[in-house]
Amino acid sequence: MRYAQGGGLMPEEQEKRERVRLEAVERFARGERSEAVARDLGVTARSVRRWRRAW
């Protein structure tokens, strides 16, 4: 089942998640590995790989 836009999160939680994604993108631009980005940001490597593909 997929969640509606926003994933069922409160606006503050959505903003926090977006900040994490933007940090990941900055790190992609510097050439950092997905595993390191995931570890440092406290998210799964699978999510980071998905974000990288979208980037």
CHARMM internal coordinates of N, CA and C (Angstrom, degrees):
IC EDIT
DIST 1 N 1 CA 1.4502
DIST 1 CA 1 C 1.5285
ANGL 1 N 1 CA 1 C 108.83
DIST 1 C 2 N 1.2912
ANGL 1 CA 1 C 2 N 116.79
DIHE 1 N 1 CA 1 C 2 N 134.88
DIST 2 N 2 CA 1.4582
ANGL 1 C 2 N 2 CA 121.42
DIHE 1 CA 1 C 2 N 2 CA 178.20
DIST 2 CA 2 C 1.5169
ANGL 2 N 2 CA 2 C 109.02
DIHE 1 C 2 N 2 CA 2 C -100.82
DIST 2 C 3 N 1.3302
ANGL 2 CA 2 C 3 N 114.47
DIHE 2 N 2 CA 2 C 3 N 144.87
DIST 3 N 3 CA 1.4547
ANGL 2 C 3 N 3 CA 119.97
DIHE 2 CA 2 C 3 N 3 CA 178.58
DIST 3 CA 3 C 1.5224
ANGL 3 N 3 CA 3 C 110.19
DIHE 2 C 3 N 3 CA 3 C -83.03
DIST 3 C 4 N 1.3168
ANGL 3 CA 3 C 4 N 114.50
DIHE 3 N 3 CA 3 C 4 N 157.97
DIST 4 N 4 CA 1.4647
ANGL 3 C 4 N 4 CA 120.10
DIHE 3 CA 3 C 4 N 4 CA 174.40
DIST 4 CA 4 C 1.5256
ANGL 4 N 4 CA 4 C 108.95
DIHE 3 C 4 N 4 CA 4 C -64.31
DIST 4 C 5 N 1.3020
ANGL 4 CA 4 C 5 N 117.44
DIHE 4 N 4 CA 4 C 5 N 167.60
DIST 5 N 5 CA 1.4584
ANGL 4 C 5 N 5 CA 121.59
DIHE 4 CA 4 C 5 N 5 CA 178.03
DIST 5 CA 5 C 1.5207
ANGL 5 N 5 CA 5 C 109.51
DIHE 4 C 5 N 5 CA 5 C -49.53
DIST 5 C 6 N 1.3162
ANGL 5 CA 5 C 6 N 116.80
DIHE 5 N 5 CA 5 C 6 N 129.82
DIST 6 N 6 CA 1.4590
ANGL 5 C 6 N 6 CA 120.99
DIHE 5 CA 5 C 6 N 6 CA -178.13
DIST 6 CA 6 C 1.5104
ANGL 6 N 6 CA 6 C 112.90
DIHE 5 C 6 N 6 CA 6 C 99.26
DIST 6 C 7 N 1.3243
ANGL 6 CA 6 C 7 N 117.37
DIHE 6 N 6 CA 6 C 7 N -11.10
DIST 7 N 7 CA 1.4545
ANGL 6 C 7 N 7 CA 120.76
DIHE 6 CA 6 C 7 N 7 CA 175.55
DIST 7 CA 7 C 1.5079
ANGL 7 N 7 CA 7 C 115.29
DIHE 6 C 7 N 7 CA 7 C 66.05
DIST 7 C 8 N 1.3275
ANGL 7 CA 7 C 8 N 118.17
DIHE 7 N 7 CA 7 C 8 N 20.05
DIST 8 N 8 CA 1.4534
ANGL 7 C 8 N 8 CA 120.30
DIHE 7 CA 7 C 8 N 8 CA 179.95
DIST 8 CA 8 C 1.5175
ANGL 8 N 8 CA 8 C 113.53
DIHE 7 C 8 N 8 CA 8 C 76.61
DIST 8 C 9 N 1.3275
ANGL 8 CA 8 C 9 N 117.55
DIHE 8 N 8 CA 8 C 9 N 13.05
DIST 9 N 9 CA 1.4585
ANGL 8 C 9 N 9 CA 121.29
DIHE 8 CA 8 C 9 N 9 CA -179.03
DIST 9 CA 9 C 1.5171
ANGL 9 N 9 CA 9 C 111.34
DIHE 8 C 9 N 9 CA 9 C -92.58
DIST 9 C 10 N 1.3183
ANGL 9 CA 9 C 10 N 114.81
DIHE 9 N 9 CA 9 C 10 N 155.07
DIST 10 N 10 CA 1.4612
ANGL 9 C 10 N 10 CA 121.05
DIHE 9 CA 9 C 10 N 10 CA 174.19
DIST 10 CA 10 C 1.5324
ANGL 10 N 10 CA 10 C 107.70
DIHE 9 C 10 N 10 CA 10 C -70.05
DIST 10 C 11 N 1.3307
ANGL 10 CA 10 C 11 N 118.05
DIHE 10 N 10 CA 10 C 11 N 157.49
DIST 11 N 11 CA 1.4749
ANGL 10 C 11 N 11 CA 120.28
DIHE 10 CA 10 C 11 N 11 CA -178.63
DIST 11 CA 11 C 1.5315
ANGL 11 N 11 CA 11 C 113.63
DIHE 10 C 11 N 11 CA 11 C -54.48
DIST 11 C 12 N 1.3348
ANGL 11 CA 11 C 12 N 117.97
DIHE 11 N 11 CA 11 C 12 N -37.72
DIST 12 N 12 CA 1.4700
ANGL 11 C 12 N 12 CA 120.07
DIHE 11 CA 11 C 12 N 12 CA 179.55
DIST 12 CA 12 C 1.5257
ANGL 12 N 12 CA 12 C 110.43
DIHE 11 C 12 N 12 CA 12 C -65.22
DIST 12 C 13 N 1.3306
ANGL 12 CA 12 C 13 N 116.46
DIHE 12 N 12 CA 12 C 13 N -39.56
DIST 13 N 13 CA 1.4600
ANGL 12 C 13 N 13 CA 120.77
DIHE 12 CA 12 C 13 N 13 CA 179.51
DIST 13 CA 13 C 1.5266
ANGL 13 N 13 CA 13 C 110.92
DIHE 12 C 13 N 13 CA 13 C -68.83
DIST 13 C 14 N 1.3369
ANGL 13 CA 13 C 14 N 116.82
DIHE 13 N 13 CA 13 C 14 N -36.19
DIST 14 N 14 CA 1.4640
ANGL 13 C 14 N 14 CA 121.24
DIHE 13 CA 13 C 14 N 14 CA 177.01
DIST 14 CA 14 C 1.5260
ANGL 14 N 14 CA 14 C 109.71
DIHE 13 C 14 N 14 CA 14 C -63.28
DIST 14 C 15 N 1.3327
ANGL 14 CA 14 C 15 N 116.63
DIHE 14 N 14 CA 14 C 15 N -42.38
DIST 15 N 15 CA 1.4670
ANGL 14 C 15 N 15 CA 120.73
DIHE 14 CA 14 C 15 N 15 CA 179.32
DIST 15 CA 15 C 1.5227
ANGL 15 N 15 CA 15 C 111.13
DIHE 14 C 15 N 15 CA 15 C -63.54
DIST 15 C 16 N 1.3318
ANGL 15 CA 15 C 16 N 116.65
DIHE 15 N 15 CA 15 C 16 N -41.91
DIST 16 N 16 CA 1.4626
ANGL 15 C 16 N 16 CA 120.22
DIHE 15 CA 15 C 16 N 16 CA 178.65
DIST 16 CA 16 C 1.5193
ANGL 16 N 16 CA 16 C 110.52
DIHE 15 C 16 N 16 CA 16 C -61.86
DIST 16 C 17 N 1.3355
ANGL 16 CA 16 C 17 N 117.00
DIHE 16 N 16 CA 16 C 17 N -44.02
DIST 17 N 17 CA 1.4606
ANGL 16 C 17 N 17 CA 120.66
DIHE 16 CA 16 C 17 N 17 CA -179.72
DIST 17 CA 17 C 1.5242
ANGL 17 N 17 CA 17 C 110.64
DIHE 16 C 17 N 17 CA 17 C -63.86
DIST 17 C 18 N 1.3225
ANGL 17 CA 17 C 18 N 116.83
DIHE 17 N 17 CA 17 C 18 N -38.80
DIST 18 N 18 CA 1.4672
ANGL 17 C 18 N 18 CA 119.81
DIHE 17 CA 17 C 18 N 18 CA 179.06
DIST 18 CA 18 C 1.5240
ANGL 18 N 18 CA 18 C 110.94
DIHE 17 C 18 N 18 CA 18 C -66.69
DIST 18 C 19 N 1.3337
ANGL 18 CA 18 C 19 N 118.12
DIHE 18 N 18 CA 18 C 19 N -37.60
DIST 19 N 19 CA 1.4703
ANGL 18 C 19 N 19 CA 120.77
DIHE 18 CA 18 C 19 N 19 CA 176.67
DIST 19 CA 19 C 1.5213
ANGL 19 N 19 CA 19 C 110.95
DIHE 18 C 19 N 19 CA 19 C -61.89
DIST 19 C 20 N 1.3344
ANGL 19 CA 19 C 20 N 116.53
DIHE 19 N 19 CA 19 C 20 N -38.64
DIST 20 N 20 CA 1.4634
ANGL 19 C 20 N 20 CA 120.77
DIHE 19 CA 19 C 20 N 20 CA 178.02
DIST 20 CA 20 C 1.5292
ANGL 20 N 20 CA 20 C 109.68
DIHE 19 C 20 N 20 CA 20 C -64.13
DIST 20 C 21 N 1.3151
ANGL 20 CA 20 C 21 N 117.34
DIHE 20 N 20 CA 20 C 21 N -43.57
DIST 21 N 21 CA 1.4705
ANGL 20 C 21 N 21 CA 120.70
DIHE 20 CA 20 C 21 N 21 CA 178.70
DIST 21 CA 21 C 1.5166
ANGL 21 N 21 CA 21 C 111.35
DIHE 20 C 21 N 21 CA 21 C -62.29
DIST 21 C 22 N 1.3255
ANGL 21 CA 21 C 22 N 116.92
DIHE 21 N 21 CA 21 C 22 N -42.40
DIST 22 N 22 CA 1.4629
ANGL 21 C 22 N 22 CA 119.96
DIHE 21 CA 21 C 22 N 22 CA 179.95
DIST 22 CA 22 C 1.5269
ANGL 22 N 22 CA 22 C 111.30
DIHE 21 C 22 N 22 CA 22 C -65.33
DIST 22 C 23 N 1.3193
ANGL 22 CA 22 C 23 N 117.00
DIHE 22 N 22 CA 22 C 23 N -38.12
DIST 23 N 23 CA 1.4686
ANGL 22 C 23 N 23 CA 120.28
DIHE 22 CA 22 C 23 N 23 CA 175.47
DIST 23 CA 23 C 1.5245
ANGL 23 N 23 CA 23 C 109.96
DIHE 22 C 23 N 23 CA 23 C -61.72
DIST 23 C 24 N 1.3384
ANGL 23 CA 23 C 24 N 116.05
DIHE 23 N 23 CA 23 C 24 N -41.66
DIST 24 N 24 CA 1.4638
ANGL 23 C 24 N 24 CA 120.02
DIHE 23 CA 23 C 24 N 24 CA 178.67
DIST 24 CA 24 C 1.5264
ANGL 24 N 24 CA 24 C 110.44
DIHE 23 C 24 N 24 CA 24 C -60.74
DIST 24 C 25 N 1.3199
ANGL 24 CA 24 C 25 N 117.41
DIHE 24 N 24 CA 24 C 25 N -43.70
DIST 25 N 25 CA 1.4708
ANGL 24 C 25 N 25 CA 121.19
DIHE 24 CA 24 C 25 N 25 CA -179.25
DIST 25 CA 25 C 1.5248
ANGL 25 N 25 CA 25 C 110.88
DIHE 24 C 25 N 25 CA 25 C -62.04
DIST 25 C 26 N 1.3323
ANGL 25 CA 25 C 26 N 117.03
DIHE 25 N 25 CA 25 C 26 N -41.12
DIST 26 N 26 CA 1.4645
ANGL 25 C 26 N 26 CA 119.87
DIHE 25 CA 25 C 26 N 26 CA 177.42
DIST 26 CA 26 C 1.5299
ANGL 26 N 26 CA 26 C 110.36
DIHE 25 C 26 N 26 CA 26 C -60.61
DIST 26 C 27 N 1.3129
ANGL 26 CA 26 C 27 N 115.47
DIHE 26 N 26 CA 26 C 27 N -38.08
DIST 27 N 27 CA 1.4572
ANGL 26 C 27 N 27 CA 119.38
DIHE 26 CA 26 C 27 N 27 CA -179.68
DIST 27 CA 27 C 1.5297
ANGL 27 N 27 CA 27 C 111.29
DIHE 26 C 27 N 27 CA 27 C -73.91
DIST 27 C 28 N 1.3371
ANGL 27 CA 27 C 28 N 118.16
DIHE 27 N 27 CA 27 C 28 N -32.65
DIST 28 N 28 CA 1.4679
ANGL 27 C 28 N 28 CA 120.43
DIHE 27 CA 27 C 28 N 28 CA 174.65
DIST 28 CA 28 C 1.5195
ANGL 28 N 28 CA 28 C 109.07
DIHE 27 C 28 N 28 CA 28 C -60.45
DIST 28 C 29 N 1.3434
ANGL 28 CA 28 C 29 N 115.84
DIHE 28 N 28 CA 28 C 29 N -44.12
DIST 29 N 29 CA 1.4599
ANGL 28 C 29 N 29 CA 120.96
DIHE 28 CA 28 C 29 N 29 CA -178.27
DIST 29 CA 29 C 1.5330
ANGL 29 N 29 CA 29 C 111.43
DIHE 28 C 29 N 29 CA 29 C -61.36
DIST 29 C 30 N 1.3342
ANGL 29 CA 29 C 30 N 117.14
DIHE 29 N 29 CA 29 C 30 N -28.45
DIST 30 N 30 CA 1.4703
ANGL 29 C 30 N 30 CA 120.99
DIHE 29 CA 29 C 30 N 30 CA 177.66
DIST 30 CA 30 C 1.5209
ANGL 30 N 30 CA 30 C 111.87
DIHE 29 C 30 N 30 CA 30 C -85.05
DIST 30 C 31 N 1.3380
ANGL 30 CA 30 C 31 N 116.62
DIHE 30 N 30 CA 30 C 31 N -2.32
DIST 31 N 31 CA 1.4531
ANGL 30 C 31 N 31 CA 120.43
DIHE 30 CA 30 C 31 N 31 CA 176.32
DIST 31 CA 31 C 1.5189
ANGL 31 N 31 CA 31 C 115.25
DIHE 30 C 31 N 31 CA 31 C 86.09
DIST 31 C 32 N 1.3137
ANGL 31 CA 31 C 32 N 117.48
DIHE 31 N 31 CA 31 C 32 N 16.65
DIST 32 N 32 CA 1.4620
ANGL 31 C 32 N 32 CA 120.00
DIHE 31 CA 31 C 32 N 32 CA -179.03
DIST 32 CA 32 C 1.5270
ANGL 32 N 32 CA 32 C 110.91
DIHE 31 C 32 N 32 CA 32 C -73.20
DIST 32 C 33 N 1.3188
ANGL 32 CA 32 C 33 N 115.09
DIHE 32 N 32 CA 32 C 33 N 150.85
DIST 33 N 33 CA 1.4640
ANGL 32 C 33 N 33 CA 121.43
DIHE 32 CA 32 C 33 N 33 CA -178.56
DIST 33 CA 33 C 1.5209
ANGL 33 N 33 CA 33 C 111.02
DIHE 32 C 33 N 33 CA 33 C -75.42
DIST 33 C 34 N 1.3297
ANGL 33 CA 33 C 34 N 116.06
DIHE 33 N 33 CA 33 C 34 N 147.49
DIST 34 N 34 CA 1.4620
ANGL 33 C 34 N 34 CA 121.86
DIHE 33 CA 33 C 34 N 34 CA -178.83
DIST 34 CA 34 C 1.5246
ANGL 34 N 34 CA 34 C 112.10
DIHE 33 C 34 N 34 CA 34 C -57.52
DIST 34 C 35 N 1.3216
ANGL 34 CA 34 C 35 N 117.28
DIHE 34 N 34 CA 34 C 35 N -41.13
DIST 35 N 35 CA 1.4617
ANGL 34 C 35 N 35 CA 120.74
DIHE 34 CA 34 C 35 N 35 CA -177.54
DIST 35 CA 35 C 1.5296
ANGL 35 N 35 CA 35 C 111.25
DIHE 34 C 35 N 35 CA 35 C -62.82
DIST 35 C 36 N 1.3251
ANGL 35 CA 35 C 36 N 116.69
DIHE 35 N 35 CA 35 C 36 N -40.85
DIST 36 N 36 CA 1.4656
ANGL 35 C 36 N 36 CA 120.64
DIHE 35 CA 35 C 36 N 36 CA 179.37
DIST 36 CA 36 C 1.5242
ANGL 36 N 36 CA 36 C 110.72
DIHE 35 C 36 N 36 CA 36 C -67.83
DIST 36 C 37 N 1.3204
ANGL 36 CA 36 C 37 N 116.30
DIHE 36 N 36 CA 36 C 37 N -41.05
DIST 37 N 37 CA 1.4642
ANGL 36 C 37 N 37 CA 120.53
DIHE 36 CA 36 C 37 N 37 CA 178.86
DIST 37 CA 37 C 1.5287
ANGL 37 N 37 CA 37 C 109.46
DIHE 36 C 37 N 37 CA 37 C -61.96
DIST 37 C 38 N 1.3227
ANGL 37 CA 37 C 38 N 117.12
DIHE 37 N 37 CA 37 C 38 N -46.60
DIST 38 N 38 CA 1.4574
ANGL 37 C 38 N 38 CA 121.29
DIHE 37 CA 37 C 38 N 38 CA -179.48
DIST 38 CA 38 C 1.5260
ANGL 38 N 38 CA 38 C 111.12
DIHE 37 C 38 N 38 CA 38 C -60.12
DIST 38 C 39 N 1.3110
ANGL 38 CA 38 C 39 N 116.34
DIHE 38 N 38 CA 38 C 39 N -47.11
DIST 39 N 39 CA 1.4617
ANGL 38 C 39 N 39 CA 120.68
DIHE 38 CA 38 C 39 N 39 CA -178.74
DIST 39 CA 39 C 1.5252
ANGL 39 N 39 CA 39 C 110.91
DIHE 38 C 39 N 39 CA 39 C -60.40
DIST 39 C 40 N 1.3170
ANGL 39 CA 39 C 40 N 116.35
DIHE 39 N 39 CA 39 C 40 N -47.94
DIST 40 N 40 CA 1.4621
ANGL 39 C 40 N 40 CA 120.63
DIHE 39 CA 39 C 40 N 40 CA -175.74
DIST 40 CA 40 C 1.5259
ANGL 40 N 40 CA 40 C 112.91
DIHE 39 C 40 N 40 CA 40 C -69.29
DIST 40 C 41 N 1.3319
ANGL 40 CA 40 C 41 N 116.94
DIHE 40 N 40 CA 40 C 41 N -32.07
DIST 41 N 41 CA 1.4617
ANGL 40 C 41 N 41 CA 120.41
DIHE 40 CA 40 C 41 N 41 CA -178.12
DIST 41 CA 41 C 1.5299
ANGL 41 N 41 CA 41 C 113.16
DIHE 40 C 41 N 41 CA 41 C -92.69
DIST 41 C 42 N 1.3234
ANGL 41 CA 41 C 42 N 116.64
DIHE 41 N 41 CA 41 C 42 N -6.44
DIST 42 N 42 CA 1.4570
ANGL 41 C 42 N 42 CA 120.04
DIHE 41 CA 41 C 42 N 42 CA 177.28
DIST 42 CA 42 C 1.5151
ANGL 42 N 42 CA 42 C 114.31
DIHE 41 C 42 N 42 CA 42 C 72.92
DIST 42 C 43 N 1.3296
ANGL 42 CA 42 C 43 N 115.72
DIHE 42 N 42 CA 42 C 43 N 35.19
DIST 43 N 43 CA 1.4699
ANGL 42 C 43 N 43 CA 121.22
DIHE 42 CA 42 C 43 N 43 CA 177.63
DIST 43 CA 43 C 1.5197
ANGL 43 N 43 CA 43 C 108.43
DIHE 42 C 43 N 43 CA 43 C -126.30
DIST 43 C 44 N 1.3177
ANGL 43 CA 43 C 44 N 116.41
DIHE 43 N 43 CA 43 C 44 N 173.24
DIST 44 N 44 CA 1.4574
ANGL 43 C 44 N 44 CA 119.21
DIHE 43 CA 43 C 44 N 44 CA -179.02
DIST 44 CA 44 C 1.5275
ANGL 44 N 44 CA 44 C 110.59
DIHE 43 C 44 N 44 CA 44 C -79.30
DIST 44 C 45 N 1.3232
ANGL 44 CA 44 C 45 N 114.90
DIHE 44 N 44 CA 44 C 45 N 150.90
DIST 45 N 45 CA 1.4605
ANGL 44 C 45 N 45 CA 120.28
DIHE 44 CA 44 C 45 N 45 CA 176.36
DIST 45 CA 45 C 1.5226
ANGL 45 N 45 CA 45 C 110.09
DIHE 44 C 45 N 45 CA 45 C -62.40
DIST 45 C 46 N 1.3148
ANGL 45 CA 45 C 46 N 117.16
DIHE 45 N 45 CA 45 C 46 N -33.62
DIST 46 N 46 CA 1.4707
ANGL 45 C 46 N 46 CA 120.82
DIHE 45 CA 45 C 46 N 46 CA 178.58
DIST 46 CA 46 C 1.5357
ANGL 46 N 46 CA 46 C 110.99
DIHE 45 C 46 N 46 CA 46 C -60.76
DIST 46 C 47 N 1.3389
ANGL 46 CA 46 C 47 N 116.71
DIHE 46 N 46 CA 46 C 47 N -43.39
DIST 47 N 47 CA 1.4623
ANGL 46 C 47 N 47 CA 119.76
DIHE 46 CA 46 C 47 N 47 CA 177.86
DIST 47 CA 47 C 1.5169
ANGL 47 N 47 CA 47 C 110.91
DIHE 46 C 47 N 47 CA 47 C -62.46
DIST 47 C 48 N 1.3245
ANGL 47 CA 47 C 48 N 116.05
DIHE 47 N 47 CA 47 C 48 N -43.50
DIST 48 N 48 CA 1.4661
ANGL 47 C 48 N 48 CA 119.75
DIHE 47 CA 47 C 48 N 48 CA -179.09
DIST 48 CA 48 C 1.5186
ANGL 48 N 48 CA 48 C 110.72
DIHE 47 C 48 N 48 CA 48 C -63.55
DIST 48 C 49 N 1.3235
ANGL 48 CA 48 C 49 N 117.29
DIHE 48 N 48 CA 48 C 49 N -41.71
DIST 49 N 49 CA 1.4708
ANGL 48 C 49 N 49 CA 119.12
DIHE 48 CA 48 C 49 N 49 CA 177.72
DIST 49 CA 49 C 1.5261
ANGL 49 N 49 CA 49 C 110.66
DIHE 48 C 49 N 49 CA 49 C -62.32
DIST 49 C 50 N 1.3231
ANGL 49 CA 49 C 50 N 118.31
DIHE 49 N 49 CA 49 C 50 N -38.63
DIST 50 N 50 CA 1.4661
ANGL 49 C 50 N 50 CA 121.67
DIHE 49 CA 49 C 50 N 50 CA 178.52
DIST 50 CA 50 C 1.5335
ANGL 50 N 50 CA 50 C 109.97
DIHE 49 C 50 N 50 CA 50 C -64.94
DIST 50 C 51 N 1.3350
ANGL 50 CA 50 C 51 N 116.90
DIHE 50 N 50 CA 50 C 51 N -43.40
DIST 51 N 51 CA 1.4614
ANGL 50 C 51 N 51 CA 120.64
DIHE 50 CA 50 C 51 N 51 CA 178.32
DIST 51 CA 51 C 1.5227
ANGL 51 N 51 CA 51 C 111.10
DIHE 50 C 51 N 51 CA 51 C -63.10
DIST 51 C 52 N 1.3405
ANGL 51 CA 51 C 52 N 115.78
DIHE 51 N 51 CA 51 C 52 N -39.59
DIST 52 N 52 CA 1.4774
ANGL 51 C 52 N 52 CA 119.50
DIHE 51 CA 51 C 52 N 52 CA 179.85
DIST 52 CA 52 C 1.5210
ANGL 52 N 52 CA 52 C 110.58
DIHE 51 C 52 N 52 CA 52 C -63.62
DIST 52 C 53 N 1.3273
ANGL 52 CA 52 C 53 N 117.17
DIHE 52 N 52 CA 52 C 53 N -43.40
DIST 53 N 53 CA 1.4765
ANGL 52 C 53 N 53 CA 120.07
DIHE 52 CA 52 C 53 N 53 CA 178.76
DIST 53 CA 53 C 1.5286
ANGL 53 N 53 CA 53 C 110.25
DIHE 52 C 53 N 53 CA 53 C -61.12
DIST 53 C 54 N 1.3071
ANGL 53 CA 53 C 54 N 117.45
DIHE 53 N 53 CA 53 C 54 N -41.40
DIST 54 N 54 CA 1.4739
ANGL 53 C 54 N 54 CA 121.32
DIHE 53 CA 53 C 54 N 54 CA 179.80
DIST 54 CA 54 C 1.5225
ANGL 54 N 54 CA 54 C 110.95
DIHE 53 C 54 N 54 CA 54 C -67.60
DIST 54 C 55 N 1.3379
ANGL 54 CA 54 C 55 N 116.97
DIHE 54 N 54 CA 54 C 55 N -33.22
DIST 55 N 55 CA 1.4556
ANGL 54 C 55 N 55 CA 121.94
DIHE 54 CA 54 C 55 N 55 CA -179.51
DIST 55 CA 55 C 1.4873
ANGL 55 N 55 CA 55 C 109.78
DIHE 54 C 55 N 55 CA 55 C -67.81
END
COOR INIT
IC SEED 1 N 1 CA 1 C
IC BUILD
